[in-house]
Amino acid sequence: MLEINVIKEKPQEIIQRLAIKNIDATATINKILELDAQRRETQKKLDDYLSELNQINKEIGILFKTGKTAQANELKEKTAQTKIQSKELDAFLASTISQMNDLLVQLPNTPHSSVPKGKTGRR
């Protein structure tokens, strides 16, 4: 199986190498790159939400210690919403990774540079 980093670094080279086996991988490679970008963006958003949750939890602790219960309860409600959003993002991230892996296993390894262009193959 080709690794995503190799695909990101040299997508055109992989497409050309697979064309030797008469495999048109352009659409698959493009979809993998799109899903990888989506995965990275989603992971960043999820990390931001989790960071925000940690910060809010610290603030809640400080507010309870200083006797500002009303403000602490407001922040608790915000954490509940943020937790829901982070769970949705986590599910979306898992789905994106699954789709990307499904496509990655469909791509064969590229042939060695000494392999001549074939006359038959998958399409």
Residue, then its C-alpha position, 0 to 999 in steps of 0.5 A: m500500500l502506498e503511504i499518504n506522505v508519498i502520495k502528497e509529495k509526488p502525486q503526478e509521479i505516482i499517476q505516471r508510474l501506475a499508467i505503466k500498468n494501464i491504471d488511471a489513478t488520477a481520480t483516486i489520487n485526487k480524492i485521497l489528497e482531498l480527503d487528507a486535506q479534509r482530515r487535517e482540517t478536521q483534526k485541527k478543529l478537533d484539537d482546538y475544541l479540546s484545547e478550548l474545553n481544557q481552558i474552560n474547565k480550568e476557568i470553571g475551577i477558578l470561578f467555583k473557588t472564588g465563589k462565582t457559581a453563576q458564571a461557572n454554571e454558564l461556562k459549564e453549559k458552554t462546555a456541554q455544547t463544545k463536547i457535543q461539537s467535538k464528538e461530531l467532529d471526532a465521528f466525521l474525522a473517523s469517517t474521513i480516515s476510513q474513506m481515505n484508507d479504503l481508497l489507499v488499499q485500492l491503489p497498487n504499489t508503483p512498478h519499478s522504473s525498469v518495468p516497461k509499459g504494459k499492454t493490458g491491465r485494470r482500468 
